[in-house]
């Protein structure tokens, strides 16, 4: 599962707000939180121990919760991070944009969880301009397929998009993108003249142009 954890760092402690010991430690200690789906969260503590939090049932695998039945600092940290937008709420997972590294949240059944993900800024649509990472050429997108690069054949060379020589270092299980060299105007709905040749690429070979 290709999900991302929040940065392991302490959080600001409100100076004018009275906090009990566990609430203060939940903020002041360096912890990271990773959403695992189904309301479960993995918390790496300041001491590098890892605990599992079931937020919906209010349970944690740490000794403080098991032996004292306390609402421990790990449960509190998960709740704080969700409120602050650092960690996704139940039903969502955090993923990292393939192009810019920005963390964003997607539904836990989203395809982005299992492969390269793209934030709203770097998602490509028909009509968008992209840059070929291999050559630096600029192209115009005409189609973004649901088919994988290892499942689409290039008839002229009798090989799949993934197996084509210049695509071998890109992931074989990513979607295929069809694009043309921009020597003609393309409608934003992807309609192009029949005479234009469409080239197909693994999605990760293309970078959305600024």
N, C-alpha and C positions, 0 to 999 in steps of 0.2 A: 504494500500500500504506500503510495507516494505522497505522504502528508508531511507537513512541516510543523515544528514546535515553535512556541514563542521564544524570544531571546532569553537566555538565563541571566537575569539581572534583578536587583532589588527595585521595588516600586516606591514612589514618593509616599511618605507618611504625613497625613494632614497634621499640622502643628497645633491647630486649635480644636481638634476633635479628640475626645477621650476614647481610647481603645484599650480593650483588655489585652493581656499578654499574648494570647494566640493570634488575635487580630493584628496586633502590631508586628509580630514575627511573620505573619502571612505576607505583609507588605515589605518589611525591612530586609528579609533574607533573599538571597539570589536563588530563584527557582525558575525552571522552564516547564511549560505545560504543553502537552500534545493531545489533541482530540483523536480518539480511536474509533469513534462512531458508537451508536447505540447508547449514548449518554455516558460513555466511559472515557476517562482522561488519565494519561500517564504523566506523573509529576516527578521531575528530577529535583531533589532537594539541594540545599547549599552544601550538604555533606556528601553529595554525589550518590546518595541512595535513591532508588526509583520506587515509587508507590503507585498503586492503581486506585483511582477515585471513581466511584459510581455516584455521579452527582444527583441523579433522580432519587436514589434511595438514601443519599447522605452517608455513604460508607467509604472507608479508606482502609488500605492494607497496612498502614503505619501502626506502630505499637501504641501511640497515644490514643488512637481511636479504638483499637482492638481491646486494650486492657483497661482503658479509662472511659470508653464509650463517649469520648469527647468529640465535639465538632472541631476537628484538628485544623492546623494551619494549612494543610494541603487542600482540604475541602474548601476552606475560605479563600485560598489563593485562586482556585479554579473559578469560583463565583466572582471574585474581583476582576480577574482577567476577562471573563465574558462581559461583564458590565463595562469595562474599559475598552472593549473591542480588540484586545490582543489575542484572544482565543475564541474560536467559534462556539456558538450555543449548541445544545443537543440537536442532532439532525443535520449538522453541517460539519465539514472538515476544512482545515487550512492547507492550501497548496501554494506552491511557489511558481510564479510566472517564468516560463522557460527563457523568455527574452530579457526581462529586466530584473528578475529576482524578487519582485514585490510579492509579499504574502497576501492572499485574499481567500475568501471563504466560498465554498461550493456545497450543494447538497451532497450528502454522503454516498448517494447512488449515482453521482455524476461521473461520466467517463474520465474527466480530468483527474480523478483520484488515482487512476491506474496508469496514466501516461503523461506526456508533456502537457502542461496546462498553460493557458494564456489569459492574462488579465484583460479587462475591457479595452484598454489602450492598444494591446497587441493582438487581439483577435482579428482575423482577416475575413473580409466579405468580398463577394464579386464587385469589381470596380476599384478595389484598393490597389495601391502600388506597393510592391514588395521588392526586396533586394535578394539576389541569389548569393548565398554565403560563399559559394565556390568561385564565382567569377566576378562578383560585384555588379553584375548587370541588373538593371531595373526592369521589372515586368509588371503586367496588370493581371490581377486575379480574375478568372472567369467562372471558376467553380471550386467549391470546397466539398470534397466527397466524404461519405461515411466509410468508404472502403479503405482497407489498409494497404500500405505500400507493397507488402509482400503478396497481396492478393490481386493486384492490377497488372496485367501483362502489357508490355510494349511490343506490339505486333511486328514492327519493322526489324527488331533485333531478337525476337523470340526469348525475352527475359522479363522478369517482373521489374517494377519500378525500384524496389528495394535492392535487387541484384544488379541493376545497371551500374557500370563501373564507377561513375562519379558519385553514386549515391550510397556506396558500401559503408561509409562511416556514419550514416544516419540511421536512426532506429527503424527497423522493418515493420513495426506494428503501429506506426502513426498514420493518420489519414493522408490521402493523396490530394494535392492541390493542382488544379489546372490553371495555367497562366499563358499569356502571350507577350511577345515583345511589343512595346507600345508605339507601333508605327501606324496605328489607326485608333479611332475613338471607340470605346466600349461603353455600352449602356450600363447603368448601375445594377440593372436586373440580370446581368450576365449574358445578354443576347449579343452575339457577334456575327459578323459576316462569315459565310461558309468558307470563304477563301483563306481565312486566317488560320494558321497552324497553332494548335494548342499543345503546349509542352506540359508534362506532368512531373511533379516533384514530391518527395516526402515533405510533409509540413515543416519539419524541423530544419530543412535546408533553406527555407525562406524566412526572411526577417521583414517585418512590416516597416515600410519607409516612414520617416518622420515627415 
